[in-house]
Amino acid sequence: MTSGAKLITFHKTLAGCEAGNPESWRAFLGDYTPVVFQLVDVYLPLLREGRARLGEETLLALAANNFERLRSFDHQAEREFLADLRSFLLERGATKLEPAEDITRAPKPAPDTVDALLQGLPLIHQEILFLKLAGYSDGTLEKMLRITPAIAQRGLERLQADYSAVLKKDRDACLWPAAWLELLAHARSAKSADCPPLRHFVRILDGQTSWYEKEPIEKHVGLCLHCLERWTALRELIYWRRGVERLPETEVNALVSRLSLRAQAKKEKPFLKRVWGA
């Protein structure tokens, strides 16, 4: 994460944001607003023209009550934090959708129908199918999951009967945003005691685990809609975080101006001056 030529770590940036530091917010907004915009384009395509407004509303909600919601997000590492930010964005976006605006030429995906489509598939094919229903094009999926077109197509065979509308799309955009965000909310709420912490998924995706460690976790993901939603969320967040360009400084400054931030941190007085009241 960079702000100008100065390297700023994720943890320092987040701490600075919670302290109301404008420079920290510039780093935060420069890096993460483009990711937010990409998620809006995919999951909330009907709000594409108003994505800047939605981004601003989300920002103000994060900053409300002394950054209360921001403080509630996972602070362990950037990817876990972004997963919480994504969930918050989609929860807010879902309130702005009308189910009647979803397409009607295909059945709207629901937890039971999606579970049936996923049943028995290898995990990579589950990822392909799940992200395809979410709205991703073949080209984006191939790059996001680092797969060949042949593998991608094998993962989509079960969609031919009822969900052919999502096949061969050349634009990343969900066809049934209201129904899909409702499904994602259901998945997020379906956590069980067997669901591994998100950091375990991060370690697997980074290649930091042995086969013996990852095999039971990947098996669980393939049987759990809650964990598949989190797993694929990490996949797309990793992809967009690496692939988007930083928000231009003029746009960053415009967003920062909407926040009530202190101009700069107050410097603590030296000890003797505090003692003598100087």
C-alpha positions in Angstrom: 0.0 0.0 0.0 1.5 3.3 -1.0 0.6 7.0 -0.6 2.9 8.9 -2.9 6.4 7.6 -2.6 5.9 6.7 1.1 5.3 3.1 2.1 2.5 2.7 4.6 1.5 -0.6 6.1 -2.1 -1.8 6.2 -2.1 -1.8 10.0 -0.7 1.8 10.3 -3.2 3.0 7.7 -6.1 1.5 9.5 -5.0 2.8 12.9 -4.6 6.3 11.3 -8.1 6.1 9.8 -9.6 5.3 13.2 -7.7 8.2 14.7 -9.1 10.5 12.0 -5.8 11.1 10.2 -6.4 12.6 6.7 -3.3 11.1 5.2 -4.3 7.6 6.4 -7.7 8.1 4.8 -6.1 9.2 1.6 -4.1 6.0 1.5 -7.2 3.9 2.4 -9.4 5.5 -0.2 -6.8 5.5 -2.9 -6.3 1.8 -2.5 -9.7 0.4 -1.7 -12.2 2.7 -3.5 -11.4 1.1 -6.9 -12.0 -2.4 -5.4 -15.4 -1.1 -4.1 -16.2 0.2 -7.5 -15.5 -3.1 -9.1 -17.7 -4.9 -6.7 -20.5 -2.5 -7.3 -20.2 -3.0 -11.1 -20.5 -6.8 -10.7 -23.0 -7.2 -7.9 -25.0 -4.0 -8.3 -24.9 -3.3 -12.0 -28.1 -1.2 -12.0 -26.3 1.2 -9.6 -23.2 1.5 -11.8 -24.0 5.1 -12.7 -24.4 6.0 -9.1 -21.5 4.0 -7.7 -19.6 7.1 -6.6 -22.7 8.1 -4.5 -23.0 4.6 -3.0 -19.3 4.6 -2.2 -19.6 7.9 -0.5 -22.6 6.7 1.6 -20.6 3.6 2.6 -17.7 5.7 3.5 -19.8 8.0 5.7 -21.4 5.0 7.4 -17.9 3.6 8.2 -16.9 6.9 9.7 -20.0 7.5 11.8 -19.9 7.4 15.6 -16.1 7.7 15.8 -15.6 5.1 13.1 -17.6 2.5 15.0 -18.3 0.2 12.1 -14.8 0.4 10.7 -13.4 -0.6 14.1 -15.7 -3.7 14.0 -14.0 -5.1 10.9 -11.3 -7.8 11.1 -7.9 -6.1 11.7 -5.6 -9.1 11.5 -4.7 -8.7 7.8 -5.7 -6.8 4.7 -7.6 -9.6 3.0 -9.7 -10.4 6.1 -10.5 -6.7 6.4 -11.5 -6.4 2.8 -13.8 -9.4 3.2 -15.6 -7.5 6.0 -15.7 -4.3 3.9 -17.2 -6.3 1.0 -19.9 -7.8 3.2 -20.8 -4.3 4.5 -20.9 -2.8 1.0 -23.2 -5.6 -0.3 -25.5 -5.4 2.7 -26.0 -1.7 2.1 -26.3 -2.1 -1.6 -29.0 -4.8 -1.2 -31.3 -2.3 0.5 -31.3 -0.2 -2.8 -32.4 -3.1 -5.1 -35.8 -4.0 -6.3 -36.4 -7.8 -6.9 -38.7 -6.9 -9.8 -35.6 -5.6 -11.7 -33.9 -9.1 -11.7 -34.1 -10.9 -15.1 -37.1 -13.2 -15.5 -35.8 -15.5 -18.3 -34.1 -17.8 -15.8 -35.1 -19.0 -12.3 -33.7 -16.8 -9.6 -30.9 -18.6 -7.7 -31.9 -19.7 -4.2 -29.9 -21.5 -1.6 -31.5 -24.9 -2.3 -31.2 -24.7 -6.0 -27.6 -23.5 -5.8 -26.8 -26.3 -3.3 -28.2 -28.8 -5.8 -26.1 -27.4 -8.6 -22.9 -27.6 -6.5 -23.4 -31.1 -5.1 -20.7 -33.5 -5.9 -18.5 -31.1 -7.9 -14.8 -30.7 -7.3 -14.1 -27.4 -5.5 -12.6 -25.6 -8.5 -15.8 -26.4 -10.5 -17.9 -25.1 -7.5 -15.9 -21.9 -7.6 -16.5 -21.5 -11.3 -20.2 -22.1 -11.1 -20.7 -19.9 -8.0 -18.8 -17.0 -9.4 -20.5 -17.4 -12.8 -23.9 -17.1 -11.2 -22.6 -14.0 -9.3 -22.1 -12.4 -12.7 -18.5 -12.9 -13.8 -17.6 -13.4 -17.5 -15.5 -16.3 -18.8 -12.5 -14.1 -19.4 -12.5 -12.7 -15.9 -13.0 -16.1 -14.3 -10.1 -17.6 -16.2 -7.8 -14.8 -14.9 -9.2 -14.7 -11.4 -8.9 -18.5 -10.9 -5.9 -19.0 -13.2 -7.6 -21.7 -15.2 -7.8 -22.6 -18.9 -11.0 -22.1 -20.9 -11.5 -25.9 -21.0 -11.5 -26.2 -17.2 -13.8 -23.2 -17.0 -16.3 -24.8 -19.4 -16.3 -28.1 -17.5 -17.3 -26.2 -14.4 -20.3 -24.6 -16.2 -21.9 -27.7 -17.7 -24.6 -27.9 -15.0 -25.8 -24.4 -15.9 -26.8 -25.3 -19.4 -30.3 -26.4 -18.5 -31.7 -23.6 -16.4 -29.1 -20.9 -16.3 -27.8 -20.7 -19.8 -28.4 -16.9 -19.6 -25.2 -16.5 -17.6 -23.0 -18.4 -20.1 -20.8 -16.7 -22.7 -21.2 -13.3 -21.0 -18.6 -10.8 -22.0 -19.4 -8.3 -19.2 -19.0 -8.7 -15.5 -22.5 -8.0 -14.2 -25.0 -10.1 -12.1 -28.3 -10.8 -13.9 -30.3 -11.1 -10.7 -28.7 -8.7 -8.1 -31.5 -8.8 -5.6 -31.8 -12.6 -5.5 -28.1 -13.1 -5.5 -27.4 -10.7 -2.6 -30.2 -12.4 -0.7 -28.4 -15.7 -1.3 -25.1 -14.3 -0.2 -26.7 -12.9 3.0 -28.2 -16.3 3.7 -24.7 -17.9 3.2 -23.0 -15.5 5.5 -25.5 -16.2 8.2 -25.2 -19.9 8.0 -21.9 -20.2 9.9 -21.5 -23.4 12.0 -19.0 -24.4 14.6 -17.2 -26.5 12.0 -16.4 -23.4 9.7 -12.7 -22.6 9.8 -11.4 -19.1 10.4 -11.0 -17.0 7.3 -7.2 -16.7 7.9 -7.0 -20.5 7.1 -8.4 -19.9 3.7 -5.9 -17.0 3.1 -3.0 -19.3 4.0 -4.2 -22.0 1.6 -4.7 -19.6 -1.2 -1.2 -18.2 -0.5 0.3 -21.7 -0.7 1.4 -21.6 3.0 -0.2 -24.9 4.1 0.7 -28.6 3.6 -1.6 -31.0 1.7 -2.5 -32.6 5.0 -3.6 -29.2 6.4 -5.6 -28.0 3.4 -7.3 -31.2 2.3 -9.9 -31.3 5.1 -10.5 -27.6 4.9 -11.1 -27.7 1.1 -13.4 -30.7 1.6 -15.4 -28.6 4.1 -15.6 -25.7 1.8 -17.0 -27.9 -0.9 -19.9 -29.0 1.5 -20.6 -25.6 3.1 -22.3 -22.7 1.3 -21.2 -20.3 4.0 -17.5 -21.2 3.5 -17.8 -21.3 -0.3 -19.1 -17.7 -0.2 -16.2 -16.6 1.9 -13.7 -18.6 -0.2 -14.8 -17.1 -3.5 -15.0 -13.7 -1.9 -11.3 -14.0 -1.1 -10.7 -15.1 -4.7 -12.3 -12.0 -6.2 -10.8 -9.6 -3.6 -7.3 -10.9 -4.3 -7.9 -10.5 -8.0 -9.3 -7.0 -7.8 -6.8 -5.8 -5.2 -3.9 -6.7 -7.5 -5.6 -5.7 -10.7 -7.1 -2.2 -10.2 -5.3 1.1 -10.4 -5.2 3.5 -7.5 -7.9 6.1 -7.4 -6.7 9.5 -8.8 -5.7 12.0 -6.2 -8.4 14.5 -7.2 -11.1 11.9 -6.4 -9.4 10.9 -3.2 -9.3 14.4 -2.0 -12.9 14.9 -2.9 -13.9 11.9 -0.7 -11.6 13.0 2.2 -13.3 16.4 2.2 -16.6 14.7 2.9 -15.3 13.3 6.2 -15.0 15.3 9.4 -11.3 14.7 10.1 -8.9 16.6 12.2 -6.4 18.5 10.2 -3.4 16.9 11.9 -2.6 14.9 15.0 -1.9 17.0 18.1 1.6 16.6 19.3 2.0 15.7 23.0 3.9 18.4 25.0 7.2 17.5 26.5 7.1 16.3 30.1 8.4 19.4 31.7 6.0 21.7 29.8 3.1 19.5 30.9 4.3 19.7 34.5 4.7 23.5 34.5 1.7 24.2 32.3 3.9 25.8 29.6 
